[in-house]
Amino acid sequence: MTEQRSPWARPPAGSDDRAGGFAYPVPEQKSGTAPRAGTVNTAPLDRPTGYRSGVVTGLSPTPPTPPASPVPAGVAPPPDPGRRDRRMLWWFGGAAIGVVAIGVVTLLVLVVTGGGGPFGRRLAGPSDTRPDLAKLCPPPSQDAASGAPAAPPPAGPRTVDADSGISYAAYGDPWLPWRDIWTKGTLHVSYRSGQYFVTETYVDSDGFQNEYLASVLSGSVPAANNDTLSLDLRCTGRQVAADVRAEYYPQPNTVEMLRDEQTTLGGRPAWVTKFRMHFHRAGLKATDELVGLALVDVGRPRAAVLYVSIPGTHHKYDWVVDDVLDSVRPVG
């Protein structure tokens, strides 16, 4: 049976390797010399022919780095990713700086020119919701003085207009109770109480039959803001009178002014206007009319209005104008 040997086993120096390997030669020593004790022989050993590297001591050399392939002529080299990234950072940084600079300049312009900053913008106020008469006649700097306490109402029938805040004398035949709501003029005075009678009927230019009236009517008109009850009586009284002339009667017309003054009615401040209107309307017999108009401050946002009209065909009732004005009293 063949003896098993270790692959790392070696025969003694100078003997043949029976297994087919090589024997390690014994280095020759020069005659007459002997190695000194404690020294190592550093003389180079000649490598005999036939020796090869073992599996442990043999090292293969590092392969050389192949040269870079030359770039063909006329072809641009591939871009450098690092350089591209740096360029993009420069672009983004410059854009950000530009945006900030524009914002700062805009803010400075707004502040310098009075436009205010983004947090100093004022909201637009609400639209003017005041009544037309309050817009035309702002409240006075001081309230109109009230007169002496009103005397008791005259004896006899009375018309009480609680919505408007006044009462006044009522008359018998031919006067009838007013049972309608008549809103007239650009100031939208609404007449809801009073008396009337028909003075004539006529056919207008459009062929329609109409009635012409004598009237004693009361209503109210928005004249003040809710936060102030003061009225400029001169301004508001004249505005109401102008609205009556322009909207209630035929055009053109002329006015004969008889009274236009501030006074007190029933102890309340009022503006009284009395005038005779002259006009012509096709088919109408009356060519003039006596008008009495009072605007009374009753301490409300809406002023009371008393309108008295007596057509010229019935002059015998002209006395009613002064009589009804003197009978005015405030009601709660």
C-alpha positions in Angstrom: 0.0 0.0 0.0 1.4 3.3 -1.0 2.3 5.7 1.8 0.2 9.0 1.8 2.3 12.1 2.1 1.4 15.6 2.9 1.6 18.0 0.0 3.6 20.3 2.1 6.2 17.6 3.0 9.7 17.9 1.5 12.6 15.4 1.3 15.8 16.0 3.1 18.2 18.4 1.5 20.3 16.8 -1.2 18.0 13.8 -1.7 15.7 13.1 -4.6 12.0 13.6 -4.3 10.5 10.2 -5.1 7.1 11.7 -5.7 8.2 13.6 -8.7 9.0 17.0 -7.2 12.3 18.9 -6.9 14.9 18.6 -4.2 16.2 21.7 -2.5 20.0 21.9 -3.0 22.4 22.4 -0.2 24.2 25.7 -0.7 27.9 25.2 -1.2 30.4 26.5 1.2 33.8 27.7 0.2 36.6 25.6 1.5 38.4 26.7 4.4 35.6 28.9 5.7 32.9 28.2 8.1 29.9 30.2 8.9 30.2 32.4 11.9 27.9 31.6 14.7 25.0 34.0 15.0 25.3 35.4 11.5 23.1 35.0 8.5 24.5 34.3 5.1 23.3 37.2 3.0 25.1 36.3 -0.2 22.8 35.9 -3.1 21.9 32.5 -4.0 21.9 31.5 -7.6 18.6 30.1 -8.6 19.2 26.8 -10.1 17.6 25.9 -13.3 14.4 24.0 -12.8 13.2 25.8 -9.7 9.7 27.3 -9.9 7.6 29.4 -7.6 5.6 27.6 -5.0 2.0 28.0 -4.4 2.7 30.2 -1.4 5.7 32.3 -2.3 4.8 33.0 -6.0 3.1 36.5 -6.6 1.8 37.5 -10.0 2.7 41.1 -11.1 -0.1 43.9 -11.1 -1.5 44.3 -14.7 -0.8 47.8 -16.1 -3.7 50.3 -16.5 -4.8 50.5 -20.2 -4.4 53.9 -21.7 -7.5 56.1 -22.2 -9.1 55.9 -25.6 -8.3 59.0 -27.6 -11.2 61.4 -28.4 -11.9 61.5 -32.1 -11.2 64.8 -33.8 -14.3 67.0 -34.1 -16.2 65.3 -31.3 -16.7 67.3 -28.0 -15.6 65.6 -24.9 -18.4 64.4 -22.6 -19.6 67.1 -20.1 -18.3 67.1 -16.6 -21.2 66.3 -14.2 -19.6 68.3 -11.4 -19.2 71.4 -13.5 -22.8 71.2 -14.7 -24.1 70.9 -11.1 -22.1 73.9 -10.1 -23.5 75.9 -13.0 -27.1 75.0 -12.0 -26.5 76.1 -8.5 -25.2 79.5 -9.7 -28.3 79.9 -11.9 -30.7 79.1 -9.0 -28.8 81.3 -6.6 -28.9 84.2 -9.0 -32.6 83.9 -9.6 -33.4 83.8 -5.9 -31.3 86.9 -5.3 -33.1 88.7 -8.2 -36.6 87.8 -6.8 -35.6 89.1 -3.3 -34.2 92.3 -4.8 -37.4 93.0 -6.8 -39.6 92.4 -3.7 -37.5 94.8 -1.6 -37.6 97.5 -4.3 -41.4 97.1 -4.7 -41.9 97.4 -0.9 -39.8 100.5 -0.7 -41.7 102.1 -3.6 -45.0 101.4 -1.9 -43.9 102.9 1.4 -42.3 106.0 -0.2 -45.2 106.8 -2.5 -47.8 106.3 0.3 -49.2 103.1 -1.1 -48.5 101.4 2.3 -46.9 98.1 2.9 -48.6 94.7 2.4 -49.9 94.8 6.0 -50.9 98.4 6.0 -53.6 98.2 3.3 -56.8 99.8 4.2 -60.0 98.1 3.3 -62.5 100.1 1.3 -65.3 101.5 3.4 -68.9 100.6 2.8 -70.8 102.5 0.2 -72.8 105.6 1.2 -76.2 104.3 2.3 -77.5 107.6 3.6 -80.9 108.8 2.4 -80.9 111.2 -0.5 -82.0 114.1 1.7 -79.3 113.4 4.2 -76.7 113.4 1.4 -78.0 116.7 0.1 -78.2 118.3 3.5 -75.6 117.2 6.1 -76.6 117.6 9.7 -75.9 121.0 11.3 -73.2 121.6 13.9 -75.9 122.2 16.5 -79.5 121.1 17.0 -82.3 123.5 16.2 -83.8 124.9 19.3 -87.3 123.8 20.2 -89.9 126.4 20.9 -92.1 126.8 23.9 -94.3 123.8 24.8 -97.1 123.4 22.4 -100.6 124.5 23.4 -103.3 121.9 23.6 -104.7 121.0 20.1 -107.6 123.1 18.9 -111.0 121.7 19.5 -112.6 119.7 16.8 -111.9 116.7 14.6 -108.2 115.8 14.0 -106.2 113.7 11.7 -103.6 111.7 13.7 -100.7 110.4 11.7 -98.8 108.3 14.2 -96.4 107.0 11.5 -95.2 110.5 10.7 -95.4 111.8 14.3 -97.9 114.7 13.9 -101.6 115.4 14.1 -103.6 118.3 12.6 -107.1 119.6 12.1 -109.6 117.7 10.0 -112.5 119.2 8.1 -116.0 118.3 7.1 -117.8 118.3 3.8 -116.6 118.4 1.0 -113.4 116.9 2.5 -113.0 113.1 2.5 -110.6 110.8 4.3 -107.5 109.9 2.4 -107.2 106.1 2.1 -104.3 105.6 -0.3 -100.5 105.6 -0.3 -99.1 108.2 -2.6 -95.3 108.3 -3.1 -94.2 111.2 -5.2 -91.0 113.0 -6.3 -87.3 112.1 -6.4 -87.2 112.2 -2.5 -89.9 109.5 -2.3 -92.2 111.2 0.2 -94.9 108.8 1.0 -98.3 110.3 1.9 -100.5 108.0 3.9 -102.9 110.2 5.9 -105.1 113.2 5.4 -108.1 114.5 3.5 -109.0 115.5 -0.1 -111.9 116.4 -2.4 -112.2 116.4 -6.2 -112.2 119.9 -7.7 -112.7 118.9 -11.4 -112.3 116.0 -13.8 -110.5 116.5 -17.1 -109.2 114.5 -20.1 -105.4 114.6 -20.5 -103.5 114.8 -23.8 -103.4 111.0 -24.0 -107.2 110.8 -23.9 -107.4 109.5 -20.3 -109.9 111.0 -17.8 -108.4 112.2 -14.6 -109.4 113.9 -11.4 -107.9 117.0 -10.0 -107.8 117.3 -6.2 -107.6 119.7 -3.3 -105.6 118.0 -0.6 -104.3 118.0 3.0 -101.8 115.1 3.2 -99.1 114.1 5.6 -96.2 111.7 5.3 -92.5 111.3 6.1 -89.2 111.4 4.3 -85.8 109.9 5.3 -83.8 113.0 6.3 -81.1 112.0 8.8 -78.7 109.2 9.6 -79.6 106.7 12.3 -76.7 107.9 14.4 -77.7 111.6 14.3 -81.2 113.0 14.4 -80.3 116.6 13.7 -81.7 118.2 10.6 -80.6 121.2 8.6 -84.1 122.6 8.4 -83.4 125.3 5.8 -81.7 122.8 3.4 -84.2 120.0 3.9 -87.3 122.2 3.8 -86.2 123.9 0.6 -85.2 120.6 -1.0 -88.7 119.2 -0.3 -90.3 122.4 -1.7 -88.2 122.2 -4.9 -89.1 118.5 -5.3 -92.9 119.4 -5.0 -92.6 122.1 -7.7 -90.6 119.9 -10.1 -92.5 116.6 -9.7 -96.0 117.4 -8.6 -97.0 120.1 -11.2 -97.0 120.6 -15.0 -93.9 122.0 -16.5 -93.0 124.8 -17.1 -94.4 126.7 -14.1 -93.7 129.8 -12.1 -93.7 130.4 -8.4 -95.0 133.3 -6.4 -93.3 132.9 -3.0 -95.4 134.0 0.0 -93.5 132.4 3.0 -90.2 130.6 3.4 -88.9 130.5 6.9 -87.8 128.4 9.9 -90.4 128.4 12.7 -91.9 126.0 15.2 -95.1 124.1 14.8 -96.6 122.6 17.9 -93.3 123.3 19.7 -91.2 121.4 17.2 -88.6 123.0 14.8 -90.0 123.2 11.3 -89.5 124.8 8.0 -92.6 126.3 6.4 -93.0 127.2 2.7 -96.1 128.8 1.2 -96.3 129.8 -2.5 -98.7 130.1 -5.4 -97.9 128.0 -8.4 -98.9 129.1 -11.9 -99.1 126.6 -14.8 -101.1 125.4 -17.8 -102.2 121.9 -18.7 -104.3 120.9 -21.7 -107.9 120.2 -20.6 -107.4 121.5 -17.1 -109.4 124.5 -15.9 -107.1 125.4 -13.0 -104.1 127.5 -13.9 -102.8 128.2 -10.4 -102.7 126.6 -7.0 -102.0 127.7 -3.4 -99.5 125.4 -1.7 -98.5 125.2 1.9 -95.6 122.9 2.8 -94.1 122.1 6.3 -91.2 119.9 7.1 -91.3 119.1 10.9 -88.4 117.8 13.0 -90.1 115.2 15.2 -86.9 113.8 16.6 -86.8 110.8 14.3 -84.6 109.8 11.3 -87.7 110.5 9.1 -89.0 114.1 9.1 -92.7 114.7 9.0 -94.1 116.4 5.9 -97.4 118.2 5.6 -98.6 119.1 2.1 -101.7 121.4 1.5 -102.9 122.3 -2.0 -105.9 124.4 -3.0 -106.5 124.7 -6.7 -107.3 128.2 -8.1 -110.8 127.1 -9.1 -111.6 126.9 -5.3 -110.1 130.0 -3.8 -112.7 130.0 -1.0 -110.7 127.2 0.7 -107.4 129.1 0.7 -107.8 129.8 4.4 -107.3 126.1 5.1 -103.6 126.4 4.3 -102.8 128.6 7.3 -105.4 127.0 9.5 -104.0 123.5 9.1 -100.4 124.6 9.6 -101.2 126.3 12.8 -103.0 123.2 14.1 -100.0 120.9 13.8 -99.0 119.1 17.0 -96.4 116.3 17.6 -97.6 112.9 18.6 -95.6 110.2 20.4 
